[in-house]
């Protein structure tokens, strides 16, 4: 006991909870400290805008730490409006705005003398004129400076009047500019975005065989335009939400109003509006935040970079979420058959698509169970193998000094290591990693007697099957649970795999995605219209997925090919 206490006192670190760390700047009377310049005072942003440009300037200089920030631009100038001059201020972030739009359509109309801003301020504005029975009727509106600036002086298509600092700061951070005018207790949020962004390219992670070669980008407005081009209907609704106490990331909830279930729309918006996080940087983070919890951690939302896939699911009655800054869309809800399907399946004849779907189904079982079954057969059930094959396996393992479980885990971990290395290294080196790892190292391992050739075949088939899974998240899920079935086969043989598979299927059937059973169409066993895994001929795809309870049950007529 004394030795244990001695070793504990030497090697164990006990933190001092009373110890605090103070980081203080050197006191200097020439440095002015702004009390609201940190991120902890977001609540002050909801205060009303002041009518004095000077006060607004001081407040925003404090908010944006202008003493040390180099890309926040405060442009002060004199605004001419109806014969009067007003002090004005433009605030924008350098690098996020289009300079030509700023100069030509905002600064020049407001600063330079022109016909719009030289009228006498006592004049009223005629907004409509009509002649009835030789009597001229005019509707006159008194001069109003905010409306006059937005409707006459600034020839910009997107301009909004806001009254709180929260709204104006959100606009500045997203690439707009803010206009403050003296005597006005409102500000103008003007869209002048002009930052560089990636153009529309081919999908990089979802191979297109027979479909449009376009993928989402990081700009949410570009993504919404891609969706609208495919859907091409006025009932497509895209609602904006902001998530993140600090980042205030813009998100878009997309659905077709006359198709999608109102309860599903409300549930998606409820979950997104009730997220208390400081930041949201990607669609992958949002996917984890709004997914239902389940025992298996199966993916329950579909993530895609293809707008045609999104349009297909929208027309089925589902809800799609976009995140600004992420080139992926999230589709809700997701069921098991969705993760084994590809958008190209609907672009081919049903016999070809169903053959491919059958191959993927076999690949999923191989990916999950094949190494475990090999372990069970070689450890407990050798009698089910043909004699010649059994002798071949025993002969190949004659010079291997390690047990089968060690060989299998070594090869599986090596394959996962090669796969991960191939993803992380630069693209030109990626194929080289695969060739060196799979061929050179595999052949060397067999020659050295570390592993048996038959086991390399088993691991190679399993690895190839994992690449046949269309969805990356679901393929990763199968790869993780493959190790669980390897241990079950090693401990109990077929009995362990059968029990593990039973528990696995029960847990999967218990999972739900936004209230929809994950295995709908498989369990419970009932006829669900439009939800079968295998596709009928295109003229017989009459119904939408009935588990969505969409507002329109049918998506095409009973006789769709009326030309016959």
Backbone torsions as a table, in degrees:
resi	resn	phi	psi	omega
1	UNK	NA	-39.3	179.2
2	UNK	-66.7	-37.2	177.8
3	UNK	-66.1	-38.2	179.2
4	UNK	-63.4	-44.1	179.4
5	UNK	-65.5	-36.9	179.3
6	UNK	-64.6	-46.7	178.9
7	UNK	-64.8	-36.8	179.2
8	UNK	-65.1	-40.1	179.8
9	UNK	-68.8	-26.5	-178.2
10	UNK	-83.1	-45.2	-169.6
11	UNK	-103.6	-13.6	-177.5
12	UNK	-91.5	132.2	177.8
13	UNK	-97.2	125.2	177.5
14	UNK	-112.4	112.6	-178.3
15	UNK	-70.0	146.9	177.3
16	UNK	-92.7	106.5	-177.1
17	UNK	-67.2	-21.9	-178.7
18	UNK	-82.5	-12.5	-177.2
19	UNK	-77.3	131.7	178.1
20	UNK	-123.5	154.9	-179.4
21	UNK	-116.8	119.1	-180.0
22	UNK	-109.4	126.9	178.0
23	UNK	-112.3	104.4	-174.8
24	UNK	-116.1	139.0	173.1
25	UNK	-78.3	155.3	176.1
26	UNK	-66.2	129.8	-177.3
27	UNK	-66.5	131.6	178.5
28	UNK	-144.5	123.1	-176.4
29	UNK	-68.5	-16.5	-178.5
30	UNK	-84.4	-10.5	-178.4
31	UNK	-91.3	125.6	178.8
32	UNK	-96.5	125.3	-178.4
33	UNK	-99.0	126.1	177.0
34	UNK	-94.5	122.5	-172.6
35	UNK	-67.6	-23.9	-173.9
36	UNK	-105.2	23.7	-172.7
37	UNK	-89.7	-1.6	-179.5
38	UNK	-99.6	172.0	-176.7
39	UNK	-79.0	-6.6	-177.2
40	UNK	-82.4	-1.3	-176.6
41	UNK	-115.1	42.8	-178.8
42	UNK	-62.9	-25.0	-177.4
43	UNK	-63.5	-27.4	179.5
44	UNK	-69.4	-19.1	-179.1
45	UNK	-66.2	-20.9	-178.1
46	UNK	-80.7	-0.8	179.0
47	UNK	-70.9	158.2	-176.9
48	UNK	-72.9	151.9	176.5
49	UNK	-73.1	139.5	-178.4
50	UNK	-82.3	158.2	179.7
51	UNK	-82.8	-7.1	179.6
52	UNK	-102.2	127.3	178.4
53	UNK	-64.8	-35.7	-179.2
54	UNK	-62.3	-44.7	179.7
55	UNK	-65.2	-43.9	178.0
56	UNK	-61.3	-39.1	179.4
57	UNK	-63.3	-47.1	-179.6
58	UNK	-62.6	-40.2	-178.7
59	UNK	-64.7	-45.5	-177.8
60	UNK	-73.3	-30.2	173.7
61	UNK	-63.0	-36.7	176.6
62	UNK	-69.1	-42.2	-178.4
63	UNK	-63.9	-40.4	-175.4
64	UNK	-95.9	11.0	177.1
65	UNK	49.0	54.8	-173.3
66	UNK	-62.8	-21.6	179.5
67	UNK	-65.4	-27.9	-177.5
68	UNK	-121.4	-14.2	179.9
69	UNK	-81.0	133.1	-175.5
70	UNK	-102.1	-16.1	-174.3
71	UNK	-108.8	4.9	176.3
72	UNK	-92.6	119.2	-174.6
73	UNK	-107.5	126.7	173.5
74	UNK	-109.0	111.9	-177.9
75	UNK	-110.5	106.8	179.2
76	UNK	-95.2	140.1	-179.9
77	UNK	-158.4	177.7	178.8
78	UNK	-106.1	125.9	-178.7
79	UNK	-98.1	131.9	176.4
80	UNK	-100.3	125.3	179.1
81	UNK	-148.2	113.1	175.9
82	UNK	55.3	45.2	176.1
83	UNK	82.1	1.8	178.9
84	UNK	-119.4	157.2	179.0
85	UNK	-117.7	139.0	-177.9
86	UNK	-130.8	144.1	172.1
87	UNK	-72.4	134.1	-176.6
88	UNK	-136.5	160.4	-177.3
89	UNK	-142.0	131.7	172.6
90	UNK	-112.0	132.9	178.5
91	UNK	-124.1	130.2	177.6
92	UNK	-155.4	168.5	-180.0
93	UNK	-104.4	121.2	-179.6
94	UNK	-64.0	132.5	-178.3
95	UNK	98.4	-15.1	-179.6
96	UNK	-109.7	-2.9	-177.7
97	UNK	-119.0	160.4	175.2
98	UNK	-89.5	112.2	-174.7
99	UNK	-64.3	-38.3	-179.6
100	UNK	-64.0	-42.9	177.3
101	UNK	-63.0	-41.9	179.8
102	UNK	-60.0	-47.3	-176.1
103	UNK	-72.0	-44.0	-170.6
104	UNK	-82.1	-35.0	-171.9
105	UNK	-110.9	-3.1	179.0
106	UNK	-125.4	-61.9	-176.5
107	UNK	-66.2	-46.2	-177.5
108	UNK	-63.3	-47.4	178.4
109	UNK	-64.5	-29.9	-177.0
110	UNK	-84.3	-30.9	-174.3
111	UNK	-97.4	-40.2	-174.8
112	UNK	-80.1	150.4	177.2
113	UNK	-74.4	130.3	175.4
114	UNK	-149.0	178.4	-174.7
115	UNK	-64.9	-27.4	-176.5
116	UNK	-72.5	-34.0	-174.0
117	UNK	-108.6	18.0	178.7
118	UNK	-107.4	-0.4	179.5
119	UNK	-69.1	157.3	177.4
120	UNK	-68.7	138.3	-177.1
121	UNK	-68.9	-14.1	179.6
122	UNK	-81.5	-12.1	-179.0
123	UNK	-72.6	143.5	173.2
124	UNK	-92.2	173.5	-176.2
125	UNK	-114.1	127.7	176.8
126	UNK	-87.2	117.4	-176.9
127	UNK	-103.7	-15.0	174.3
128	UNK	-158.5	151.4	-179.3
129	UNK	-147.5	131.8	-179.4
130	UNK	-140.3	149.4	179.4
131	UNK	-114.4	119.4	-180.0
132	UNK	-130.9	120.0	-179.9
133	UNK	54.3	47.4	-179.9
134	UNK	60.9	17.2	177.2
135	UNK	-114.4	124.8	-180.0
136	UNK	-87.3	122.4	179.6
137	UNK	-110.0	121.7	-179.6
138	UNK	-118.1	136.7	174.9
139	UNK	-104.1	115.6	-172.9
140	UNK	-111.1	135.2	177.9
141	UNK	-117.5	135.6	-179.9
142	UNK	-67.1	155.7	-177.3
143	UNK	-63.4	130.0	177.8
144	UNK	-132.8	115.7	-172.0
145	UNK	-61.0	-48.1	-179.5
146	UNK	-59.3	-45.5	179.9
147	UNK	-67.6	-33.7	179.9
148	UNK	-65.6	-41.4	179.8
149	UNK	-65.6	-45.0	-175.2
150	UNK	-76.2	-29.0	-175.0
151	UNK	-101.2	-16.7	-176.4
152	UNK	-121.9	-37.0	-170.9
153	UNK	-93.1	-33.9	-175.1
154	UNK	-105.5	105.8	179.5
155	UNK	-83.8	63.9	-178.6
156	UNK	-123.4	139.2	-172.2
157	UNK	-74.6	-27.8	-175.8
158	UNK	-120.9	101.1	178.2
159	UNK	-140.5	137.2	-175.0
160	UNK	-137.8	138.7	176.2
161	UNK	-91.3	127.2	-179.8
162	UNK	-126.0	158.6	-174.3
163	UNK	-122.9	-2.7	-179.2
164	UNK	-124.7	154.7	178.2
165	UNK	-68.1	-28.4	179.4
166	UNK	-60.8	-44.2	-179.1
167	UNK	-68.9	-41.4	-176.0
168	UNK	-71.4	-37.6	178.6
169	UNK	-67.8	-38.0	177.0
170	UNK	-61.9	-40.2	178.2
171	UNK	-66.8	-42.1	178.8
172	UNK	-62.7	-43.6	-178.2
173	UNK	-66.0	-25.0	-178.9
174	UNK	-90.1	-0.2	176.7
175	UNK	109.8	7.4	175.7
176	UNK	-90.5	174.6	172.2
177	UNK	-117.2	152.1	-178.7
178	UNK	-113.0	132.6	178.9
179	UNK	-112.9	121.8	175.1
180	UNK	-111.6	136.2	179.0
181	UNK	-124.3	134.6	-179.5
182	UNK	-60.0	143.9	-178.6
183	UNK	80.5	-6.8	179.4
184	UNK	-105.2	132.5	177.9
185	UNK	-94.4	23.8	173.9
186	UNK	-129.1	166.9	175.3
187	UNK	-131.3	164.8	-178.3
188	UNK	-111.6	123.0	176.4
189	UNK	-97.0	109.6	-172.3
190	UNK	-114.4	129.4	-178.7
191	UNK	-81.9	117.8	178.5
192	UNK	-137.2	32.2	-175.7
193	UNK	-57.0	140.7	179.9
194	UNK	-158.4	22.3	-178.9
195	UNK	-76.4	154.5	-179.4
196	UNK	-69.7	142.3	178.8
197	UNK	-148.0	159.9	-178.2
198	UNK	-73.0	138.4	177.6
199	UNK	-77.7	168.9	-179.8
200	UNK	-70.9	126.4	-177.4
201	UNK	-129.6	-176.3	174.8
202	UNK	-71.3	149.7	174.4
203	UNK	-60.0	132.3	-176.6
204	UNK	-91.6	-29.1	-176.4
205	UNK	-109.5	-9.7	177.7
206	UNK	-123.0	105.5	-175.9
207	UNK	-70.2	132.7	179.4
208	UNK	-98.6	122.7	178.0
209	UNK	-99.2	-47.6	-178.0
210	UNK	-144.8	78.8	-177.2
211	UNK	-173.9	179.4	-179.1
212	UNK	-68.0	139.7	-177.6
213	UNK	-96.2	60.6	177.9
214	UNK	-131.8	145.6	178.7
215	UNK	-136.1	162.6	177.9
216	UNK	-68.1	157.8	175.4
217	UNK	-121.3	-172.0	-175.2
218	UNK	-81.8	-12.8	-178.8
219	UNK	-90.9	125.1	-173.8
220	UNK	-67.4	-33.6	-179.3
221	UNK	-70.5	-35.7	174.3
222	UNK	-63.9	-39.6	179.9
223	UNK	-66.9	-41.9	178.6
224	UNK	-65.1	-34.7	178.2
225	UNK	-67.2	-36.2	176.9
226	UNK	-63.1	-42.7	179.9
227	UNK	-64.7	-43.5	-179.1
228	UNK	-64.1	-32.7	177.6
229	UNK	-65.2	-34.3	-180.0
230	UNK	-80.6	-44.2	-176.5
231	UNK	-74.5	-46.3	173.9
232	UNK	55.3	49.9	179.8
233	UNK	-146.8	142.0	-177.4
234	UNK	-72.5	-13.0	179.2
235	UNK	-82.9	-3.5	174.8
236	UNK	-71.4	120.2	-177.6
237	UNK	-111.3	133.9	176.5
238	UNK	-126.4	104.7	-179.7
239	UNK	-94.0	140.3	-179.8
240	UNK	-96.1	134.8	174.2
241	UNK	-132.7	152.8	176.1
242	UNK	-116.8	131.6	-178.9
243	UNK	-126.7	135.7	179.1
244	UNK	111.6	120.0	180.0
245	UNK	-65.6	-29.1	-179.6
246	UNK	-101.6	-53.8	-174.0
247	UNK	-75.8	-29.7	-177.1
248	UNK	48.7	53.5	-177.3
249	UNK	-67.7	130.8	179.8
250	UNK	-77.9	131.9	177.1
251	UNK	-127.0	151.9	178.1
252	UNK	-121.6	127.1	176.2
253	UNK	-100.6	115.9	-173.1
254	UNK	-112.0	136.3	176.3
255	UNK	-163.8	161.3	175.6
256	UNK	-98.7	116.0	-167.3
257	UNK	-62.1	-32.0	-178.6
258	UNK	-94.3	11.3	176.7
259	UNK	-123.3	-46.4	-171.3
260	UNK	-70.8	147.1	177.2
261	UNK	-70.1	129.8	-177.6
262	UNK	-62.5	-35.5	179.5
263	UNK	-66.2	-38.3	177.5
264	UNK	-65.6	-42.7	177.8
265	UNK	-61.4	-45.9	-178.8
266	UNK	-64.1	-37.8	-179.7
267	UNK	-66.9	-41.7	178.5
268	UNK	-62.4	-46.9	-178.9
269	UNK	-68.4	-33.7	178.5
270	UNK	-63.6	-45.4	-179.5
271	UNK	-65.7	-39.6	-178.6
272	UNK	-71.2	-35.4	180.0
273	UNK	-75.9	-11.8	-178.6
274	UNK	-114.5	43.5	174.5
275	UNK	-109.5	119.3	179.4
276	UNK	-104.6	81.7	179.9
277	UNK	-129.1	153.0	178.4
278	UNK	-77.7	-32.5	-174.6
279	UNK	-145.7	153.1	172.8
280	UNK	-140.3	113.7	-172.1
281	UNK	-111.2	-12.3	-176.6
282	UNK	-156.4	163.3	176.5
283	UNK	-68.3	-27.9	178.1
284	UNK	-63.7	-38.3	177.1
285	UNK	-67.1	-43.3	179.6
286	UNK	-64.3	-37.3	178.3
287	UNK	-58.0	-40.8	178.8
288	UNK	-71.8	-32.0	-175.1
289	UNK	-75.4	-27.1	-176.0
290	UNK	-110.6	4.2	179.6
291	UNK	-80.0	148.8	172.7
292	UNK	-68.4	145.4	176.4
293	UNK	-78.3	141.5	177.0
294	UNK	-147.9	163.4	-173.4
295	UNK	-73.1	-28.2	-174.6
296	UNK	-95.6	-9.6	-174.9
297	UNK	57.4	37.5	174.5
298	UNK	-71.7	145.4	175.6
299	UNK	-64.8	133.3	-176.5
300	UNK	-118.2	-4.1	174.7
301	UNK	-125.0	143.0	-177.2
302	UNK	-90.3	128.2	177.5
303	UNK	-111.6	129.6	-176.7
304	UNK	-146.9	154.1	174.8
305	UNK	-110.9	10.4	-177.7
306	UNK	-105.0	119.1	-179.9
307	UNK	-68.1	-27.5	178.0
308	UNK	-67.7	-34.8	176.5
309	UNK	-66.8	-41.1	177.8
310	UNK	-62.6	-44.7	-179.5
311	UNK	-61.9	-39.0	178.9
312	UNK	-61.8	-44.0	180.0
313	UNK	-72.3	-33.5	175.3
314	UNK	-62.2	-42.0	-180.0
315	UNK	-71.7	-13.3	174.3
316	UNK	-86.0	-13.4	178.3
317	UNK	108.1	14.6	-179.5
318	UNK	-93.1	173.8	-178.7
319	UNK	-113.9	137.7	-177.1
320	UNK	-119.9	140.3	179.3
321	UNK	-119.8	129.8	175.7
322	UNK	-111.4	147.1	178.9
323	UNK	-124.1	126.6	178.6
324	UNK	-64.1	131.2	-177.9
325	UNK	95.7	-1.9	-179.4
326	UNK	-125.8	132.2	-179.2
327	UNK	-86.5	24.0	-179.6
328	UNK	-124.8	146.3	174.2
329	UNK	-109.3	148.0	179.3
330	UNK	-108.6	126.5	-179.0
331	UNK	-109.0	129.3	-179.4
332	UNK	-123.2	144.7	-14.7
333	UNK	-83.3	170.4	176.6
334	UNK	-118.6	137.5	178.9
335	UNK	-119.7	172.7	-172.5
336	UNK	-58.4	-44.2	-176.7
337	UNK	-65.7	-24.6	179.4
338	UNK	-66.7	-33.2	-176.1
339	UNK	-80.2	-9.3	176.4
340	UNK	-110.5	13.6	-178.0
341	UNK	-117.6	158.0	178.7
342	UNK	-127.8	147.9	177.5
343	UNK	-59.5	-25.8	-179.4
344	UNK	-71.4	-14.2	179.9
345	UNK	-62.1	-37.2	-177.9
346	UNK	-78.1	-11.0	-179.4
347	UNK	-94.6	3.2	179.4
348	UNK	-122.2	165.7	175.7
349	UNK	-61.0	148.3	-172.2
350	UNK	-61.4	-33.0	-178.4
351	UNK	-66.6	-37.1	178.0
352	UNK	-72.8	-42.0	179.9
353	UNK	-62.9	-43.1	-178.2
354	UNK	-68.9	-33.5	175.0
355	UNK	-63.0	-44.1	178.5
356	UNK	-63.9	-41.1	178.3
357	UNK	-63.3	-38.0	178.0
358	UNK	-64.9	-40.3	177.7
359	UNK	-62.4	-41.3	179.7
360	UNK	-65.5	-37.5	178.3
361	UNK	-63.2	-43.7	176.3
362	UNK	-63.5	-40.6	179.8
363	UNK	-61.8	-37.2	179.1
364	UNK	-64.3	-42.7	178.3
365	UNK	-67.7	-40.3	177.4
366	UNK	-62.4	-44.9	-179.1
367	UNK	-60.6	-37.5	-175.8
368	UNK	-84.8	-39.3	-164.9
369	UNK	-115.0	-21.5	-170.0
370	UNK	-59.0	-48.9	178.8
371	UNK	-62.1	-37.5	177.9
372	UNK	-65.8	-39.3	178.0
373	UNK	-66.1	-39.3	176.6
374	UNK	-62.0	-41.3	178.7
375	UNK	-63.8	-42.1	-179.6
376	UNK	-66.0	-41.9	-177.8
377	UNK	-66.1	-47.2	-176.3
378	UNK	-73.1	-21.5	-177.9
379	UNK	-96.2	-34.1	-172.1
380	UNK	-127.5	-29.4	-167.3
381	UNK	-125.7	51.2	-179.7
382	UNK	-65.1	-21.0	-174.5
383	UNK	-69.7	-16.2	-178.9
384	UNK	-84.1	-8.4	179.6
385	UNK	-86.0	144.8	171.5
386	UNK	-59.6	148.5	-174.4
387	UNK	-59.9	-43.8	-178.9
388	UNK	-61.6	-41.6	179.8
389	UNK	-67.3	-38.4	178.7
390	UNK	-63.7	-43.9	177.4
391	UNK	-63.1	-36.6	179.2
392	UNK	-65.0	-40.9	179.0
393	UNK	-66.6	-43.3	180.0
394	UNK	-64.8	-37.7	179.2
395	UNK	-67.3	-38.0	179.6
396	UNK	-69.2	-23.4	-179.4
397	UNK	-98.7	6.8	-175.2
398	UNK	-63.2	-36.0	-176.1
399	UNK	-100.8	8.9	-179.2
400	UNK	-93.6	120.7	-175.2
401	UNK	-85.0	-6.8	-173.7
402	UNK	-101.1	154.8	174.5
403	UNK	-68.7	163.1	-174.7
404	UNK	-64.1	-38.5	-177.7
405	UNK	-61.9	-38.1	179.0
406	UNK	-68.4	-42.7	178.0
407	UNK	-58.9	-47.5	-175.2
408	UNK	-65.2	-45.9	179.4
409	UNK	-64.4	-38.2	178.6
410	UNK	-61.4	-45.0	-179.2
411	UNK	-70.6	-41.1	179.9
412	UNK	-63.4	-45.1	178.9
413	UNK	-66.5	-35.8	177.4
414	UNK	-65.6	-40.6	178.8
415	UNK	-65.1	-42.3	178.2
416	UNK	-65.0	-36.1	177.8
417	UNK	-65.5	-42.7	178.2
418	UNK	-64.1	-41.9	179.3
419	UNK	-61.1	-46.2	-179.1
420	UNK	-67.0	-39.8	178.4
421	UNK	-64.5	-38.2	178.6
422	UNK	-64.7	-29.3	178.0
423	UNK	-76.8	-32.6	-171.4
424	UNK	-90.0	-27.5	-176.9
425	UNK	-77.1	161.7	176.8
426	UNK	-57.0	151.9	-173.6
427	UNK	-55.5	-43.9	-179.6
428	UNK	-61.7	-25.0	-177.0
429	UNK	-91.6	-16.4	-175.4
430	UNK	-55.3	-51.8	177.9
431	UNK	-59.9	-33.2	178.8
432	UNK	-64.2	-39.9	178.0
433	UNK	-59.7	-43.5	-179.9
434	UNK	-64.6	-42.6	-179.0
435	UNK	-65.7	-46.9	-179.0
436	UNK	-64.1	-45.1	-176.6
437	UNK	-68.7	-45.4	-173.5
438	UNK	-78.3	-44.5	-174.5
439	UNK	-88.1	-57.9	-173.6
440	UNK	-65.6	-52.1	-177.5
441	UNK	-67.3	-37.7	179.0
442	UNK	-64.0	-46.8	178.9
443	UNK	-64.2	-38.7	178.9
444	UNK	-66.1	-38.5	179.6
445	UNK	-65.2	-38.9	178.3
446	UNK	-68.3	-43.4	-179.4
447	UNK	-64.7	-33.3	-179.5
448	UNK	-81.2	-6.0	179.0
449	UNK	76.6	23.1	179.3
450	UNK	-83.9	-38.8	179.8
451	UNK	-133.0	163.4	179.8
452	UNK	-96.1	151.0	-179.0
453	UNK	-61.3	-37.8	-178.0
454	UNK	-63.3	-33.5	180.0
455	UNK	-71.3	-34.4	175.9
456	UNK	-64.0	-37.1	177.3
457	UNK	-64.0	-43.4	-179.6
458	UNK	-61.1	-48.0	-178.1
459	UNK	-66.4	-37.8	179.6
460	UNK	-65.5	-42.9	178.1
461	UNK	-63.4	-42.0	178.2
462	UNK	-62.0	-42.8	179.2
463	UNK	-64.7	-41.4	177.8
464	UNK	-63.9	-39.8	179.1
465	UNK	-63.8	-33.5	-179.8
466	UNK	-66.8	-28.1	178.8
467	UNK	-76.8	-12.8	-179.9
468	UNK	-83.5	-7.9	179.0
469	UNK	-78.8	121.2	-175.0
470	UNK	-66.0	-35.4	-175.8
471	UNK	-94.2	126.0	-176.6
472	UNK	-64.9	-41.8	-177.2
473	UNK	-64.5	-43.2	-180.0
474	UNK	-69.6	-36.6	175.3
475	UNK	-62.3	-39.1	176.5
476	UNK	-64.8	-39.0	177.5
477	UNK	-59.3	-45.6	179.5
478	UNK	-65.3	-37.3	179.3
479	UNK	-63.2	-38.2	-179.8
480	UNK	-69.2	-46.7	-176.7
481	UNK	-75.0	-12.5	173.8
482	UNK	-59.4	-38.5	-179.7
483	UNK	-66.3	-34.2	177.4
484	UNK	-63.3	-41.5	179.5
485	UNK	-72.6	-26.3	174.2
486	UNK	-64.0	-45.3	179.5
487	UNK	-68.0	-36.9	177.9
488	UNK	-65.1	-41.3	176.8
489	UNK	-65.6	-34.1	179.3
490	UNK	-71.7	-34.5	-175.8
491	UNK	-84.9	-42.7	-170.1
492	UNK	-130.2	2.7	179.5
493	UNK	69.2	-144.2	-179.0
494	UNK	-61.8	-32.5	179.1
495	UNK	-62.2	-44.6	179.2
496	UNK	-65.6	-40.8	179.1
497	UNK	-66.4	-40.1	179.4
498	UNK	-64.0	-44.6	178.1
499	UNK	-64.9	-42.2	178.5
500	UNK	-63.8	-39.8	178.8
501	UNK	-67.6	-35.5	177.4
502	UNK	-64.0	-48.1	178.6
503	UNK	-63.3	-38.9	-179.3
504	UNK	-62.8	-45.2	-179.1
505	UNK	-69.7	-36.6	177.4
506	UNK	-63.7	-44.8	178.9
507	UNK	-64.9	-36.3	178.9
508	UNK	-69.0	-39.5	178.1
509	UNK	-67.8	-25.3	179.7
510	UNK	-80.7	-15.3	-177.4
511	UNK	-74.7	148.6	177.9
512	UNK	-136.6	150.4	175.9
513	UNK	-124.4	106.7	-177.0
514	UNK	54.0	43.1	177.2
515	UNK	85.2	-6.0	-179.1
516	UNK	-97.7	128.7	176.8
517	UNK	-57.1	134.8	-176.1
518	UNK	-63.6	-31.5	-177.7
519	UNK	-103.4	31.8	-179.0
520	UNK	-58.9	139.4	-174.4
521	UNK	93.2	-22.0	177.4
522	UNK	-110.2	-49.0	177.7
523	UNK	-144.3	127.7	0.2
524	UNK	-68.2	152.3	-177.5
525	UNK	-76.1	101.0	177.0
526	UNK	-155.0	159.5	-179.4
527	UNK	-79.3	114.7	179.1
528	UNK	-113.0	115.6	-176.0
529	UNK	-65.6	136.1	174.2
530	UNK	70.8	14.0	-175.0
531	UNK	-124.1	12.5	-179.1
532	UNK	-72.3	150.9	-179.1
533	UNK	-69.9	-44.2	179.2
534	UNK	-85.7	142.3	-173.5
535	UNK	-89.7	133.6	170.3
536	UNK	-77.3	170.3	174.6
537	UNK	-55.3	152.4	-171.1
538	UNK	-61.0	-30.8	-179.4
539	UNK	-74.5	-10.8	179.9
540	UNK	-107.6	9.1	176.6
541	UNK	-86.6	71.1	-168.8
542	UNK	-84.7	-33.0	-169.8
543	UNK	-109.4	149.2	168.3
544	UNK	-78.6	166.1	-179.5
545	UNK	-61.2	118.7	-173.4
546	UNK	-72.0	-21.5	-179.7
547	UNK	-69.5	-14.1	178.6
548	UNK	-83.7	-15.9	-177.0
549	UNK	51.1	47.0	-179.6
550	UNK	-69.5	162.5	-174.8
551	UNK	-70.3	-24.8	176.9
552	UNK	-119.8	121.5	-175.4
553	UNK	-75.2	-39.5	-175.7
554	UNK	-99.5	147.6	175.6
555	UNK	-116.7	-2.0	173.1
556	UNK	-160.8	163.6	-177.7
557	UNK	-70.4	160.9	178.6
558	UNK	-60.5	-36.0	173.1
559	UNK	-115.5	94.8	-176.2
560	UNK	-83.5	-30.6	-179.0
561	UNK	-95.8	75.9	-174.4
562	UNK	-73.5	-9.2	178.8
563	UNK	-73.7	-17.5	-178.3
564	UNK	-74.9	NA	NA
